[in-house]
Amino acid sequence: MDPLYSLPKALIKATVIARPSKKIKSPYLADINIDGKEYLCHSGALGCSGHIGPGATVWVLEKTPSASTTTKSTHEIYLIEEAGTLIGCHPLVANKMAQQYLKTHLSMKDVCAEKKINDCRFDFTAKCDEKPTIIEVKTVPIADYYDGTTKETQEYFKANPGTKSNEKIAIFPYCTVAGKRSVSKEPLSERALKHVHSLTQLVTTYKCMLLFIVQRNDVSKFCITKLDLQYKEACAKALAAGVIIKAISVRWDNQHVYYEKELDIVW
């Protein structure tokens, strides 16, 4: 099977020492260790909900020096490794693999990136079955065995001790505050919510799709978190209005990413 996307060269395994970096106090920079040497590394996913922190195993791409850049970072984080699973976390890669997926797996034509329709900019427009189509892509790096608050999750595990032997559920959006999960009174992402509302309005004129790309292959299902009720309800209304909501998982190695499977969505 051909990859959905390939990096220019193989990634290098590293260990996070600190984020933010002790040298430059930016949340986008981390100190990493590669074979006993310390480097400054860019982390486009910030802390990835606590998964990019001291001791974390990450896979990084060595950056090509450029006179046009002012950053002193020498590497860029692309993957997190947890329990042997490689998890994509770079915020810009999902759209690259999505573009290939739309063409090769959904047979879409005239796929164009970054199109503004009315007051909203979408990831792609295309033709699907000769119909004008709008596609918005969301990247999903986080998964767990249960979707709930920290307290609910602890209680669930006590009542269901065998749960952790099952495959994980990919969750979007995902947010922790001081390492804990709770119900959010405000949308976790205003931008994501705006996209769903816009797709719901445009579905009478266009074919509309919300595509979640789960950047790991240790999951069997996908859910829109119940902790962000506004977003979950907006997605349910979009689905009822005719918006296509699809979730797929992918599999990474140290240079390429491959389509794995379509995931069941738990509502």
C-alpha positions in Angstrom: 0.0 0.0 0.0 1.3 3.4 -0.9 1.7 5.9 2.0 -0.7 8.8 2.4 2.3 11.0 3.2 6.1 10.6 3.5 8.6 12.8 5.3 11.7 13.8 3.4 13.9 11.6 5.6 13.6 9.2 8.5 12.8 10.5 12.0 15.2 10.2 14.9 14.2 8.9 18.3 14.6 11.4 21.2 13.7 11.9 24.8 12.1 15.2 26.1 14.1 16.8 28.8 11.9 19.9 29.3 9.1 21.8 27.7 9.2 24.8 27.7 12.9 24.8 27.0 15.0 25.9 29.9 17.0 28.1 27.4 14.2 29.8 25.6 10.9 30.1 27.6 8.5 29.4 24.7 5.8 26.7 24.9 6.7 25.8 21.3 10.2 24.9 22.2 11.5 21.8 24.1 14.9 20.5 25.2 15.5 17.0 23.9 18.2 14.4 24.3 19.5 12.4 21.3 22.2 9.8 22.0 23.4 11.8 25.1 23.5 15.2 23.3 21.0 18.0 24.1 19.2 19.9 21.3 16.6 22.6 21.1 13.4 21.3 19.4 10.2 22.9 18.0 7.0 21.4 19.3 4.1 22.6 17.0 1.6 20.6 19.1 2.7 22.4 22.3 2.4 19.7 25.1 -0.2 17.7 23.2 -2.5 17.5 26.3 0.4 16.5 28.6 1.9 13.9 26.3 5.0 15.9 25.4 6.7 16.4 28.7 9.8 15.4 30.6 10.7 11.8 29.9 8.4 11.4 26.9 9.7 9.5 23.9 9.3 11.5 20.7 10.5 11.1 17.1 11.9 14.2 15.5 13.0 15.5 12.1 16.3 17.3 11.8 15.6 20.7 10.3 17.5 22.0 7.3 19.3 25.2 8.2 17.9 28.2 6.4 19.0 31.8 6.3 15.4 33.0 6.3 14.5 31.5 9.7 15.5 33.1 13.0 14.7 30.2 15.3 17.6 28.3 17.0 15.8 25.0 17.1 17.5 22.2 15.2 14.7 19.6 15.2 10.9 19.3 15.0 8.7 16.9 16.8 6.5 14.7 14.6 5.6 11.7 16.6 5.1 10.6 20.2 5.7 7.0 21.2 3.6 5.4 23.9 3.6 1.7 24.8 5.1 1.0 21.4 2.5 3.0 19.5 3.6 5.8 17.2 1.2 8.8 17.4 1.3 11.7 15.0 1.2 15.1 16.6 2.5 17.6 14.1 -0.4 20.0 13.4 0.3 20.5 9.7 0.7 16.9 8.6 -3.0 15.8 8.8 -4.0 18.0 5.9 -1.2 16.5 3.7 -2.4 13.0 4.3 -6.1 14.1 4.0 -5.5 15.4 0.6 -4.1 12.1 -0.6 -6.9 10.2 1.2 -9.6 12.2 -0.5 -8.1 11.4 -3.9 -7.2 7.8 -3.6 -9.7 6.4 -1.1 -12.8 8.6 -1.9 -12.1 9.2 -5.6 -12.5 13.0 -5.2 -11.4 15.2 -8.1 -10.2 18.8 -8.3 -9.1 18.8 -4.7 -8.0 22.3 -3.7 -6.6 23.4 -0.3 -7.6 26.4 1.8 -10.8 27.8 0.3 -12.8 30.6 1.8 -16.6 30.3 1.5 -18.7 33.1 2.9 -16.9 34.0 6.2 -15.2 30.6 6.9 -12.0 29.1 5.5 -12.1 25.4 5.0 -9.3 22.9 4.5 -10.5 21.6 1.1 -13.0 21.9 -1.7 -13.4 19.1 -4.3 -15.8 17.3 -6.6 -17.3 14.1 -5.3 -19.7 12.3 -7.7 -19.5 15.5 -9.7 -21.0 17.5 -6.8 -19.1 20.5 -5.3 -17.8 19.3 -1.9 -16.4 21.1 1.2 -14.1 19.1 3.5 -12.9 20.2 6.9 -10.2 18.1 8.6 -9.4 17.7 12.3 -6.4 15.8 13.6 -6.9 13.5 16.6 -3.8 12.4 18.5 -5.3 11.5 21.8 -7.1 8.3 22.8 -8.2 6.7 26.1 -10.2 3.7 27.3 -13.1 5.9 28.5 -14.4 9.4 27.7 -15.3 11.2 30.9 -14.1 13.5 33.6 -11.1 12.3 35.7 -13.5 11.3 38.5 -15.8 9.4 36.1 -13.0 7.6 34.5 -11.5 6.5 37.8 -15.0 5.2 38.9 -15.5 3.5 35.5 -12.2 1.6 35.8 -13.1 0.4 39.3 -16.4 -0.9 38.1 -14.9 -2.4 34.9 -11.4 -3.7 35.8 -10.9 -5.4 32.4 -11.4 -2.2 30.4 -7.7 -1.5 29.9 -7.3 -4.7 28.0 -9.6 -3.4 25.3 -8.6 -1.1 22.4 -8.7 2.6 23.1 -11.3 5.1 21.9 -10.0 8.2 20.0 -11.3 11.4 21.5 -11.8 14.9 20.0 -11.6 17.6 21.2 -9.4 16.6 24.2 -8.2 18.9 26.9 -6.7 18.6 30.4 -6.2 21.3 33.0 -3.5 20.6 35.5 -3.7 16.9 34.4 -7.4 16.6 35.0 -10.4 16.4 32.7 -13.7 18.2 33.5 -16.8 19.4 31.7 -16.0 22.5 29.7 -18.5 25.4 30.0 -17.0 27.1 26.9 -16.1 25.4 23.6 -12.7 23.8 23.7 -12.1 25.2 20.2 -14.2 28.2 18.9 -12.7 27.6 15.5 -13.8 24.0 15.3 -17.3 24.9 16.5 -17.5 27.6 13.8 -16.6 25.1 11.1 -19.4 22.7 12.2 -22.0 25.5 12.2 -20.8 26.7 8.7 -21.0 23.2 7.3 -24.5 22.7 8.6 -25.6 25.9 6.9 -23.8 25.1 3.6 -25.0 21.5 3.3 -28.1 22.6 1.4 -25.8 23.9 -1.4 -22.7 21.7 -1.1 -21.9 18.2 -0.2 -20.1 18.7 3.2 -17.8 16.4 5.1 -16.1 16.6 8.5 -13.1 14.3 8.5 -11.4 13.3 11.7 -7.9 11.8 11.1 -6.8 9.7 14.1 -3.0 9.6 14.0 -2.6 6.3 15.7 -3.5 2.7 15.1 -4.3 1.4 18.6 -7.9 2.5 18.5 -11.1 0.8 17.4 -13.6 3.6 17.8 -13.9 7.4 17.7 -16.0 9.7 19.8 -16.7 13.4 20.1 -16.2 14.1 23.7 -19.2 14.6 26.0 -17.1 17.1 28.0 -17.6 19.7 25.2 -21.4 19.6 25.0 -21.6 22.6 22.6 -19.4 20.9 20.0 -20.9 17.4 20.4 -24.4 18.8 20.0 -23.3 20.9 17.0 -21.9 17.8 15.3 -25.1 15.8 16.0 -27.1 18.6 14.3 -24.7 18.7 11.4 -25.1 15.0 10.9 -28.9 15.2 11.0 -28.7 18.0 8.4 -26.8 15.9 6.0 -23.1 16.6 6.8 -21.0 13.5 6.3 -18.9 12.8 9.5 -16.1 10.3 9.0 -13.2 9.1 11.2 -10.2 7.2 10.0 -7.1 5.9 11.7 -3.6 5.9 10.2 -0.4 4.0 11.0 3.0 5.6 11.2 6.5 4.3 10.9 9.6 6.5 11.2 9.1 8.2 7.8 5.7 7.3 6.3 2.1 7.3 7.3 -0.5 4.8 5.9 -4.2 4.5 5.9 -5.3 1.9 8.5 -9.2 1.8 8.6 -12.4 3.7 9.0 -13.5 3.9 12.6 -17.0 3.5 14.1 -18.2 6.7 15.7 -19.7 6.4 19.1 -22.4 9.0 19.8 
